[in-house]
Amino acid sequence: MSVLIKGGTVVTADQSLRADVYCENGLIAAIGENLEVPASAEVIDAGGQYVMPGGIDPHTHMQLPFMGTVASDDFYTGTAAGLAGGTTSIIDFVIPAPRQRLMDAWEQWRDWAGKAAADYSFHVAITWWDESVHQDMGTLVREHGVNSFKHFMAYKNAIMADDEILVKSFRRSVELGAMPTVHAENGELVFQLQQEMLARGITGPEAHPLSRPPVVEGEAANRAIQIARVMNVPIYIVHVSCREALDAITRARNDGQRVYGEVLAGHLAIDDSVYRHQNFEFAAAHVMSPPFRSKSHQEALWQGLQGGNLQTTATDHCCFCADQKAAGKDDFTRIPNGTAGIEDRLAVLWDEGVNKGRLTINEFVAVTSTNTARLFNIYPRKGSVTVGADADLVVWDPAGTRTISARTHHQSVDFNIFEGRTVTGIPSHTLSQGKVVWCNGDLRAERGAGRYIERPAFGPVFDAMARQGELKMPQPVHRED
């Protein structure tokens, strides 16, 4: 099976050039003009369009058991929707229950993911600690290609990691060459503020952002960053939603610390007025953590993306339908947290970013694909248009338009947070493993076609940090008797 993408402009994080791209046996086989290809090759006319690396979403939750229910998008429907939007790979999360062996949770998630239509990988969450967790982290890194571990600083009495867990897990991550990632919210403050809202009789979705103000995110981000600094390990802060968390990242990066930040398409495009909507279903559909923020925080996040202090974009794709959200009708703390977005991330970011002059087309590729591949050590296999790379590509029509709606999207959820938004700039074709899986509105996703992608430990940053650590190693004082 072979495909020739002809007449387009290849756009990477580093350059743009006029070239054809020939894909064979799942890989990019040749790039250039006047390529000699078999007569049997399928030809895609990319005239007037861009040929870019397929999107990589570093933060999804397919089929997640959470808050008494299960996310409505499974690994097939969720990855298929991603292909329709130009996303060809995801990094999902294995989240063990407290006291559950990491390897037991790992096997369960791998089984669920067997139906994926696109390539996938996993972060693994550290939700508790004992010697078995220490041991399983080693097994996951050395035998299963896991190079990142997630820490929830929120969700008290459930999966929250306290400071002791952070210190022990970060130290183990240094040994293994794995990247710690954190959901930064002060779980104790959130819990106390939730109780305060309920005591005041504020029980609807409008209480959700009030119980998770920006300061609780900023405090947690700063605390995690400082722990990482002491442990001499890089750190990745997921779904940065506010200026306070961004400021903590910026300060640390200005001091030379290896800190990386992720921002969600939703946080860049939607503000917190949604929680005061008169319709409960509408307001509840937007409940996610951290919550959507005011427009001033949105502008700060765009500046962080432009300035390089935020490196990646994601969705935190975690779908719950109206009947599931209704569990919190009389108590906002019971509304399952999560929204959709994997199908719409690239189009929304192009429309809000490139079309409004906030991002160049090369920066767009960097923040939607290449930076994730580099940070999680799968570049240039993913996130690049180079000979030998996986033929995960999107042919992007900058003049194409689409009006986003739950009635027409492929995500398995009855609500779309971008409902009614008309975007300019959409994928005309998506290739996964060299196969055309989206063609001008025709979704050709195959159940189970997705592969598990191992990610090697000890990315380049670890060597640099190890050298710095050696130079700063504490030395005893030798005294005369």
C-alpha positions in Angstrom: 0.0 0.0 0.0 1.4 3.4 -1.0 0.2 7.0 -1.1 1.6 10.0 -2.9 0.6 13.4 -1.5 1.2 15.7 -4.4 1.3 19.5 -4.9 1.3 20.6 -1.3 3.5 22.7 1.0 5.2 20.6 3.7 5.1 22.4 7.0 7.2 21.3 10.0 8.1 23.0 13.3 11.3 24.2 11.6 10.5 25.0 8.0 8.1 25.2 5.1 8.9 23.9 1.6 7.1 22.9 -1.6 7.4 19.1 -1.9 5.5 15.9 -2.6 5.5 13.2 0.1 5.5 9.5 -0.8 4.4 7.0 1.9 5.0 3.2 1.7 4.6 0.4 4.2 3.5 2.8 6.9 6.5 5.1 6.6 7.5 8.2 4.8 9.6 6.9 2.0 10.5 10.0 0.0 10.1 13.8 0.1 10.8 16.0 -2.9 9.6 17.0 -6.4 9.1 14.8 -9.4 9.2 11.6 -7.3 9.2 8.3 -9.0 6.5 6.2 -7.5 4.6 3.1 -8.5 1.7 3.6 -10.9 -0.5 1.9 -8.3 0.1 4.5 -5.7 -3.0 6.4 -4.4 -2.6 10.1 -5.2 -3.9 12.9 -3.0 -4.0 16.3 -4.6 -2.8 18.7 -2.0 -2.7 21.8 -4.2 -3.2 24.9 -2.1 -2.9 22.9 1.1 -0.3 22.1 3.8 1.1 18.7 4.6 1.9 18.5 8.3 2.7 15.9 11.0 -0.4 14.4 12.4 -1.5 15.9 15.7 -0.4 14.3 18.9 -2.7 14.8 21.9 -0.7 14.3 25.1 -3.6 14.3 27.4 -6.7 12.2 26.9 -8.9 9.9 29.1 -10.7 7.3 26.9 -13.0 4.9 28.7 -12.0 6.4 32.1 -13.8 5.0 35.2 -14.4 8.2 37.2 -16.7 9.6 39.8 -19.1 6.6 39.7 -19.4 6.4 35.9 -17.3 5.7 32.8 -16.3 8.2 30.1 -18.6 7.8 27.1 -15.8 7.7 24.4 -13.9 4.4 24.4 -10.5 3.9 22.8 -12.1 3.2 19.4 -14.6 6.0 19.2 -12.3 8.5 20.7 -9.3 7.8 18.5 -11.5 7.6 15.4 -12.9 11.1 16.2 -9.3 12.3 16.6 -8.4 11.0 13.1 -11.4 13.0 11.7 -9.8 16.1 13.2 -6.2 15.4 12.2 -4.9 13.8 15.4 -3.1 10.6 14.7 -1.6 9.7 18.2 -2.7 10.1 21.8 -1.0 9.7 25.2 -3.7 8.5 27.6 -3.5 7.7 31.3 -3.4 4.5 33.3 -4.9 5.5 36.7 -4.6 2.9 39.4 -7.1 2.9 42.2 -5.6 3.6 45.7 -3.8 0.4 46.8 -4.1 -1.1 43.3 -0.9 -2.6 41.8 0.4 -0.4 39.0 0.9 -3.5 36.8 -2.7 -4.7 37.3 -4.0 -1.3 36.2 -1.6 -1.3 33.3 -2.9 -4.6 32.0 -6.5 -3.4 32.3 -5.8 -0.2 30.3 -3.8 -2.1 27.7 -6.8 -4.4 27.2 -9.2 -1.5 26.8 -6.9 0.2 24.3 -6.8 -2.8 22.0 -9.6 -1.4 20.0 -7.9 1.9 19.3 -8.0 3.2 15.7 -4.9 5.3 16.1 -1.5 4.9 17.8 -1.5 5.4 21.5 0.8 5.5 24.5 0.3 5.9 28.3 1.3 8.0 31.2 0.9 6.1 34.4 -0.5 7.8 37.5 1.0 7.4 40.9 -1.9 7.4 43.3 -0.3 5.8 46.4 3.1 4.5 47.6 4.8 1.4 48.8 7.6 -0.8 47.7 5.4 -2.4 45.0 4.9 1.0 43.4 8.7 1.6 43.4 9.2 -1.8 41.7 6.4 -1.4 39.2 7.6 1.9 38.0 10.9 0.2 37.1 9.1 -2.6 35.2 6.9 -0.1 33.3 9.9 2.0 32.2 12.3 -0.9 31.4 9.9 -3.4 29.9 6.9 -1.4 28.6 8.3 1.9 27.3 6.6 4.2 29.8 8.7 7.3 30.3 6.2 9.6 32.2 4.3 9.3 35.5 1.3 11.4 36.4 0.5 12.9 39.9 -2.9 14.3 40.8 -2.4 17.0 43.4 -6.2 17.3 43.6 -9.1 14.9 44.4 -8.7 14.4 48.1 -9.9 11.1 49.5 -9.5 9.5 46.1 -6.3 9.7 43.9 -4.6 12.7 45.4 -0.8 12.4 45.7 0.5 14.3 48.8 4.0 15.8 49.1 5.5 12.5 50.4 4.3 10.7 47.3 5.6 13.4 45.1 9.1 13.3 46.6 9.4 9.6 46.5 8.0 9.3 43.0 10.1 12.2 41.6 13.2 10.6 43.1 12.3 7.3 41.5 11.7 9.1 38.2 15.2 10.5 38.3 16.6 7.0 38.6 14.5 5.7 35.8 14.9 8.6 33.3 11.1 9.3 33.3 9.3 12.6 33.2 7.0 13.4 36.2 3.8 15.2 35.2 1.4 16.9 37.6 -2.2 18.0 37.7 -1.6 21.1 39.8 -4.4 22.0 42.2 -4.2 22.2 46.0 -6.5 19.3 46.8 -7.0 20.3 50.5 -8.0 23.9 49.6 -10.3 22.6 46.9 -12.0 20.2 49.3 -12.4 23.0 51.9 -13.8 25.4 49.4 -16.2 22.8 48.1 -17.6 22.3 51.5 -17.9 26.1 52.0 -19.9 26.5 48.8 -22.3 23.7 49.8 -22.7 25.2 53.2 -23.7 28.5 51.6 -26.3 26.8 49.5 -24.4 27.3 46.2 -24.9 23.8 44.8 -25.0 24.3 41.0 -22.2 24.3 38.4 -21.4 28.0 39.2 -19.8 26.7 42.4 -17.3 24.7 40.5 -14.9 27.5 39.5 -15.5 29.2 42.9 -14.1 26.1 44.6 -11.1 25.9 42.3 -9.9 29.5 42.0 -6.6 30.3 40.2 -4.6 30.6 43.4 -5.1 26.9 44.3 -3.6 26.0 40.9 -0.8 28.5 41.2 0.2 27.3 44.6 0.3 23.6 43.6 2.2 24.3 40.4 4.8 26.3 42.4 5.1 23.5 45.0 5.5 20.8 42.4 8.1 22.8 40.6 10.1 23.4 43.8 10.0 19.7 44.7 11.2 18.9 41.2 14.0 21.4 41.6 15.2 19.8 44.8 15.0 16.3 43.2 16.8 17.6 40.1 14.2 16.2 37.7 12.4 17.8 34.7 8.7 18.4 35.3 5.6 18.7 33.0 2.6 20.7 34.2 -0.6 19.5 32.5 -3.6 21.7 31.6 -2.2 25.0 32.8 -5.3 27.2 33.0 -4.4 30.4 34.7 -1.8 33.2 35.0 -0.8 32.1 38.4 0.4 28.7 37.3 2.0 30.1 34.1 3.9 32.6 36.3 5.3 29.8 38.4 6.4 28.0 35.2 7.9 31.2 33.8 9.8 32.1 37.0 11.3 28.6 37.1 12.3 28.6 33.4 13.9 32.0 33.8 16.0 30.5 36.5 17.1 27.7 34.1 14.9 25.0 35.5 13.6 22.3 33.1 9.8 22.9 33.4 7.3 22.4 30.7 3.7 23.4 30.4 0.6 22.1 28.5 -2.5 24.2 27.7 -5.9 22.9 26.6 -7.6 24.2 23.4 -10.7 24.8 25.6 -8.8 27.0 28.1 -7.6 29.1 25.1 -11.1 29.6 23.6 -13.8 29.4 26.3 -14.3 31.6 29.4 -15.9 31.0 32.8 -19.2 32.7 32.0 -20.5 29.2 30.9 -20.9 28.2 34.5 -23.5 30.8 35.1 -25.7 29.8 32.2 -29.4 29.4 33.2 -29.6 25.9 31.8 -28.1 23.3 34.1 -27.2 20.8 31.4 -25.3 23.5 29.5 -23.4 24.7 32.6 -22.7 21.2 33.8 -21.4 20.1 30.4 -18.5 22.5 30.9 -17.5 21.2 34.4 -13.9 20.1 34.2 -10.8 20.6 36.3 -9.2 23.1 36.3 -12.3 25.0 35.2 -12.5 27.5 32.4 -11.2 30.9 33.5 -11.8 34.6 32.7 -10.7 36.2 29.4 -7.7 37.8 31.1 -6.3 34.3 31.9 -7.0 33.2 28.3 -4.8 36.1 27.0 -2.1 35.2 29.4 -2.1 31.6 28.2 -1.8 32.7 24.6 1.1 34.9 25.6 2.7 31.8 27.3 2.3 29.8 24.2 3.7 32.5 22.0 6.6 33.2 24.4 7.6 29.5 24.7 6.8 29.0 28.4 4.0 26.7 27.4 5.1 24.1 24.9 2.2 21.8 24.1 -1.5 21.8 23.5 -3.9 19.1 24.5 -7.6 18.4 25.2 -8.0 16.5 28.4 -10.6 14.7 26.3 -12.9 13.0 28.8 -16.6 12.7 27.8 -19.7 12.5 29.9 -23.2 12.8 28.6 -26.1 14.8 30.1 -27.5 11.8 32.0 -24.1 11.3 33.6 -23.6 14.9 34.4 -27.0 14.9 36.0 -25.6 12.9 39.0 -24.6 16.3 40.3 -27.9 18.1 39.9 -28.2 19.0 43.5 -24.5 18.8 44.4 -21.9 20.2 42.0 -19.1 18.1 43.5 -20.8 15.0 42.0 -20.8 16.3 38.5 -18.3 14.1 36.6 -15.4 16.3 35.5 -14.6 16.3 31.8 -15.3 17.6 28.3 -14.6 16.5 24.8 -12.3 18.1 22.2 -10.0 15.6 20.4 -11.8 16.1 17.1 -11.7 19.9 17.3 -8.4 20.8 18.8 -6.4 21.4 15.6 -9.2 23.4 13.9 -9.9 25.6 16.9 -6.2 26.2 17.5 -5.6 27.1 13.8 -8.6 29.4 13.7 -7.8 31.1 17.1 -4.1 30.9 16.6 -2.9 31.1 13.0 -5.9 33.0 11.6 -5.6 35.6 14.3 -1.8 36.0 14.1 -1.1 34.5 17.4 0.8 31.6 15.9 2.8 31.0 12.8 2.1 27.9 10.8 5.4 26.4 12.0 4.6 27.3 15.7 1.2 25.6 15.2 2.9 22.3 14.2 5.3 22.6 17.1 2.6 23.1 19.8 0.1 20.5 18.3 2.6 17.7 17.5 6.4 18.2 17.4 7.0 19.5 20.9 5.1 16.6 22.5 7.1 14.1 20.4 10.3 15.7 21.5 9.4 16.0 25.2 8.2 12.4 25.4 11.1 11.0 23.3 9.3 9.7 20.2 10.7 12.3 17.8 11.4 12.0 14.9 9.3 8.8 14.6 6.3 11.0 15.4 5.9 14.8 15.0 8.0 15.1 11.9 7.8 14.9 8.1 11.1 13.1 7.5 12.1 10.1 5.5 11.7 7.0 7.8 9.2 8.6 10.1 5.8 7.1 10.6 3.4 8.2 7.9 1.1 9.9 10.3 0.2 13.0 8.3 -2.6 15.6 7.9 -3.3 17.4 4.7 -4.6 20.8 5.9 -6.9 23.0 3.9 -6.5 26.5 5.2 -9.5 27.8 3.3 -11.8 24.9 4.3 -14.6 25.7 6.8 -16.7 23.7 9.3 -19.3 24.6 11.8 -18.7 22.5 14.9 -21.7 20.8 16.4 -22.6 17.8 18.5 -25.0 16.8 15.8 -22.2 16.2 13.3 -19.1 15.4 15.3 -17.7 11.9 15.7 -17.1 12.0 19.4 -19.4 9.8 21.4 -21.0 12.5 23.5 -24.1 14.6 23.3 -22.5 18.0 23.8 -19.7 20.0 22.2 -18.1 22.8 24.1 -17.3 24.5 20.8 -20.9 24.2 19.6 -21.8 26.6 16.8 -18.2 27.9 16.2 -17.4 28.1 12.5 -13.7 27.5 12.0 -11.6 28.2 8.9 -8.8 25.7 8.4 -9.7 22.0 8.5 -8.1 18.6 7.6 -9.1 17.4 4.1 -7.1 14.1 4.6 -5.6 12.3 7.5 -3.1 9.5 7.1 -2.4 7.0 9.9 0.4 4.5 9.4 0.4 5.5 5.7 -3.3 4.7 5.2 -5.9 7.3 4.4 -8.3 7.3 7.3 -10.1 10.6 6.7 -10.9 11.9 3.2 -13.1 15.0 2.8 -15.6 14.0 5.4 -15.3 10.2 4.9 -14.0 8.5 8.1 -12.3 5.2 7.4 -11.1 4.4 10.9 -10.4 0.7 11.6 -11.1 -0.8 15.0 -7.8 -2.2 16.5 -5.5 -0.6 13.9 -3.8 1.5 16.5 -0.4 0.4 17.8 1.0 0.8 21.3 4.0 3.1 21.1 6.9 2.6 23.5 8.7 5.7 24.5 12.4 5.3 25.5 13.5 6.6 28.9 16.3 9.1 29.5 15.4 11.7 26.9 18.1 14.3 26.1 17.2 16.6 29.0 18.1 13.9 31.5 21.8 13.8 30.4 22.1 17.6 30.8 20.5 17.6 34.2 22.6 14.7 35.4 25.8 16.6 34.5 24.5 19.7 36.3 23.6 17.5 39.3 27.1 16.0 39.5 28.6 19.5 39.6 26.3 20.5 42.4 26.6 17.3 44.4 26.9 18.1 48.1 30.4 17.3 49.6 31.2 16.6 53.2 33.6 18.9 55.1 36.8 17.0 56.0 37.9 18.2 59.4 41.1 17.5 61.3 40.6 15.3 64.4 
